[in-house]
Amino acid sequence: MTSPNLPAELKAALDGKLRGFSRSDAASRSATISKAYRDGGNSGAIRSEADALAYALARMPATYAAVVASLNALVEIRPDFAPISLLDIGAGPGTATWAAAEVFLSLKDFTLLDANDALRALALDLARDSTRLGNIGYERGEARAALAKADAADLIVASYMIGEIGDAEQRALAELMWEKTADTLLIVEPGTPAGYARIIALRGQLIAIGAHVAAPCPHDGKCPLRPPDWCHFTQRLQRSRAHKQVKGAELPFEDEKFAYVALTRAAVARRPSRVLAQPAVSIEITAKLCTPAGLAVTKVPRRAKAEYAAARRWRWGDAVMEES
Ligand SMILES: C[S@@+](CC[C@H](N)C(=O)[O-])C[C@H]1O[C@@H](n2cnc3c(N)ncnc32)[C@H](O)[C@@H]1O
C-alpha cells in the first residue's frame, strides 16, 4: 500500500517554491480560490504563479491522498496491473501523476493535459528535478481537444476535474477518455453527493459501452444506494507546517472525503464486497457492505471468534472477501 502523504521529492520541490513566498499571502489567495469553488466556480480563479502555488499548498496533499487511496484499492483488486503509460486529464499541478508514479513503478510515459497556464507552469517546475518525472509531457489546452490528439494510455486519470465542466461536456469527455483507455480509467471526485452523482452518471454511461468496474463496486449493476445516502470514502493525511499555515488549521492531519470509480476493459475475476462506512464495534460488529448481490448490513457476533477477529480489522473503504 502506498502512503497517502506527499512523497519526499514533491514535498522538497514545494518547500523550495515556498522560499520567499509569504504564508499570509498564500493563505489569503487560497481562501479566495476556495471561496470561488464553494460559490460554484472553478479553477478559473487560479490566474498567477502565486495563485497556483497557494492552491497546490492548500489542496495538493488532499487530492494526492484521494488518488493514492483510489489507486491502492485498484491494486488490491488487480495486483498484476503494471501500466507503462499515463494520461492525466485536468492535471493541474500534476497531483495524480505524482500519485500514479508512486503507486506504479512500471510507469514510464507521463502525459498531462490542462487548460490552466499557471498550474501547468507550476507542475513543470515541481517535476523538473524529479528522477521519474523530469521528462513529463504537459499539453496545454482544453481537455477534449488536447485528448483527441493524444495517444491511448494504459492508465487514464481524471482527478477532481469533471466537476469543472458542464453535463454534456462531461459525457463527451468521458466517452473520449474511454476511447483512449488501453486498460484502466480512474475518475476521482470530491466525496459529496454531487461528486458521487457525477461518478455514477459516468459509470453508467461507460458500462453501457463495455466498461467493467474494478473498484470500488463489486458489480457492474446499478448502484444500490438511494438518496440521501451516497457512496464515498475518506482518507486521512498528515498536514505539514506550511499546509496548516495556508489553511489556518491547528490539527496535524485532515480527512479527505472522496468518491471514485476505476473502470477496466477486461472484466475483473475477483470482486470482493466493499465496506461503505466505518463498522460499529460492540458485542457484535455491524458493517454496511456493498456486495455482488447488493447492499447488506452484516452483523458478526463476538461468539464467532475467527470471523469477529477478521471483521474487527475492517475499515471504511476496505475490500472484504467474506460476506460473513
Ligand atoms: C480542481 S483542479 C484538479 C487538479 C488535479 N487533477 C488535482 O487532482 O489536484 C481541476 C483542473 O482541471 C482543469 N480543467 C478544468 N476544465 C478543463 C478543461 N475543459 N480542459 C482542460 N483542463 C480543465 C483545471 O484547469 C484544473 O487544473
The ligand as a MOL file (V3000), in Angstrom:
LIG
                    3D

  0  0  0     0  0            999 V3000
M  V30 BEGIN CTAB
M  V30 COUNTS 27 29 0 0 0
M  V30 BEGIN ATOM
M  V30 1 C -9.5640 21.0870 -9.1050 0
M  V30 2 S -8.2750 21.0960 -10.2610 0 CHG=1
M  V30 3 C -7.6330 19.4500 -10.0250 0
M  V30 4 C -6.2200 19.3530 -10.4290 0
M  V30 5 C -5.5800 17.9640 -10.2650 0
M  V30 6 N -6.1590 16.9910 -11.1600 0
M  V30 7 C -5.6830 17.5150 -8.8400 0
M  V30 8 O -6.3230 16.4830 -8.5800 0
M  V30 9 O -5.1160 18.1530 -7.9560 0 CHG=-1
M  V30 10 C -9.1440 20.9350 -11.8020 0
M  V30 11 C -8.2350 21.0630 -13.0070 0
M  V30 12 O -8.9810 20.7720 -14.1840 0
M  V30 13 C -8.6080 21.6930 -15.1890 0
M  V30 14 N -9.7030 21.8150 -16.1510 0
M  V30 15 C -10.9970 22.0980 -15.8840 0
M  V30 16 N -11.7250 22.1090 -17.0240 0
M  V30 17 C -10.8500 21.8580 -18.0230 0
M  V30 18 C -10.9910 21.7270 -19.4310 0
M  V30 19 N -12.1650 21.8480 -20.0320 0
M  V30 20 N -9.8850 21.4510 -20.1520 0
M  V30 21 C -8.6760 21.3010 -19.5660 0
M  V30 22 N -8.4910 21.3920 -18.2320 0
M  V30 23 C -9.5610 21.6770 -17.4710 0
M  V30 24 C -8.3500 22.9810 -14.4440 0
M  V30 25 O -7.5780 23.8850 -15.1980 0
M  V30 26 C -7.6750 22.4590 -13.1890 0
M  V30 27 O -6.2950 22.3850 -13.3420 0
M  V30 END ATOM
M  V30 BEGIN BOND
M  V30 1 1 1 2
M  V30 2 1 2 3
M  V30 3 1 2 10
M  V30 4 1 3 4
M  V30 5 1 4 5
M  V30 6 1 5 6
M  V30 7 1 5 7
M  V30 8 2 7 8
M  V30 9 1 7 9
M  V30 10 1 10 11
M  V30 11 1 11 12
M  V30 12 1 11 26
M  V30 13 1 12 13
M  V30 14 1 13 14
M  V30 15 1 13 24
M  V30 16 1 14 15
M  V30 17 1 14 23
M  V30 18 2 15 16
M  V30 19 1 16 17
M  V30 20 1 17 18
M  V30 21 2 17 23
M  V30 22 1 18 19
M  V30 23 2 18 20
M  V30 24 1 20 21
M  V30 25 2 21 22
M  V30 26 1 22 23
M  V30 27 1 24 25
M  V30 28 1 24 26
M  V30 29 1 26 27
M  V30 END BOND
M  V30 END CTAB
M  END
